[in-house]
Amino acid sequence: MEKRLQSAKPGEVAKVYREVAKRAAKVLNDLAKKRPQLGAVSDELGIAKACMNLYARLLADPIALATNSMNMWLDYARLWQSNWMKILGQDAVPIAVPAEGDARFKDDGWTNTFLFDFIKQSYLIASRHIQHVLMTGN
């Protein structure tokens, strides 16, 4: 299986991912019909459709998707490295900082407490990459 994926063309991989997404949606839809007590919720706002459209756009360009995923992973690796430097008593530059005026992180605890600083930076890394994908479509 792995060799087949390595030799597959990007368009073929995207096609497989789209098919998996369609099948998963069908399975969930069938489950919701069979078991309404599970709390199936209508999609009046079109959120599920918007998510499926986003997934289709992402999967249409698997190279861009892989590049974005790798960039996010590298930012998390840099965050871990930075935190290990702090643990070992070294100075470390933050990997992710909130935008100026972002009131969510104004309390000093978000910067001066090791765990809260890690949570803050982790959140900022994720949100930056997610926003990039949503704004650019890749």
C-alpha positions in Angstrom: 0.0 0.0 0.0 2.8 2.5 1.0 4.7 1.8 -2.3 1.5 2.5 -4.3 1.0 5.8 -2.5 4.6 6.8 -3.1 4.3 6.1 -6.8 0.9 7.6 -7.2 0.4 10.9 -9.0 -1.0 13.8 -6.9 -4.2 13.8 -8.8 -4.8 10.1 -8.0 -4.1 10.6 -4.3 -6.5 13.5 -4.2 -9.1 11.4 -6.0 -8.7 8.7 -3.3 -9.0 11.2 -0.5 -12.2 12.7 -2.1 -13.7 9.2 -2.3 -12.8 8.5 1.3 -14.5 11.8 2.4 -17.6 10.9 0.3 -17.9 7.5 1.8 -17.3 8.8 5.3 -20.1 11.4 4.8 -22.4 8.7 3.6 -21.6 6.4 6.5 -22.3 9.2 9.0 -25.5 10.2 7.2 -26.7 6.6 7.2 -25.9 6.3 10.9 -27.8 9.5 11.7 -30.8 8.2 9.9 -30.7 4.8 11.6 -30.0 6.2 15.1 -31.6 9.7 15.5 -31.2 9.3 19.3 -27.4 9.9 18.8 -28.2 13.6 18.5 -27.9 14.2 14.8 -28.0 17.9 14.2 -29.3 19.6 11.0 -26.9 21.7 9.0 -29.1 24.7 8.6 -26.1 27.1 8.4 -24.3 24.9 5.8 -21.3 24.3 8.0 -20.9 20.7 7.0 -21.1 21.7 3.3 -18.5 24.4 3.8 -16.2 21.9 5.5 -16.6 19.4 2.7 -15.9 22.1 0.1 -12.7 23.1 2.1 -11.6 19.4 2.2 -12.2 19.1 -1.5 -10.1 22.2 -2.2 -7.3 21.0 0.0 -7.3 17.6 -1.5 -7.2 18.9 -5.0 -3.6 20.0 -4.4 -2.0 17.3 -2.2 1.5 18.9 -2.6 0.3 22.2 -1.1 -1.5 20.2 1.7 1.7 18.3 2.5 3.8 21.5 2.4 1.4 23.3 4.8 1.3 20.2 7.1 5.1 20.0 7.1 5.4 23.8 7.9 3.1 23.4 10.8 5.0 20.4 12.1 8.3 22.3 11.8 6.8 25.2 13.8 5.8 22.7 16.5 9.3 21.2 16.5 10.8 24.7 16.9 8.4 25.2 19.8 9.5 22.0 21.5 13.2 23.0 20.9 12.5 26.5 22.4 10.8 25.0 25.4 13.7 22.6 26.1 16.1 25.5 25.9 14.0 27.3 28.6 14.0 24.2 30.7 17.7 24.0 30.5 18.0 27.7 31.5 18.8 29.1 28.1 17.3 32.2 26.6 14.7 31.3 23.9 12.9 33.5 21.5 9.2 32.7 21.3 8.1 30.9 18.2 4.6 32.4 18.1 3.6 35.7 19.6 0.1 37.2 19.8 -0.8 40.1 17.5 -0.4 43.5 19.1 -3.6 44.3 21.0 -4.7 40.7 21.3 -6.4 41.0 24.7 -6.7 37.2 25.2 -3.1 36.9 26.3 -2.6 40.2 28.2 -2.2 38.6 31.6 1.5 38.1 32.4 0.8 34.5 33.3 0.5 33.6 29.6 4.2 34.6 29.2 5.7 34.0 32.6 4.2 30.6 33.4 5.9 27.8 31.4 2.9 25.7 30.8 0.6 28.6 29.9 3.2 30.0 27.5 3.5 26.6 25.8 -0.3 26.4 25.5 -0.5 30.0 24.1 2.2 29.4 21.5 0.8 26.0 20.5 -2.6 27.6 20.0 -1.1 30.5 18.0 0.8 28.2 15.7 -2.3 26.1 15.0 -4.5 29.2 14.4 -1.9 30.8 12.1 -1.6 27.7 9.9 -5.4 27.1 9.8 -6.0 30.8 8.9 -3.4 30.5 6.2 -5.1 27.5 4.6 -8.5 29.1 4.9 -7.4 32.4 3.3 -5.3 30.9 0.5 -7.2 27.7 -0.1 -3.9 25.7 0.1 
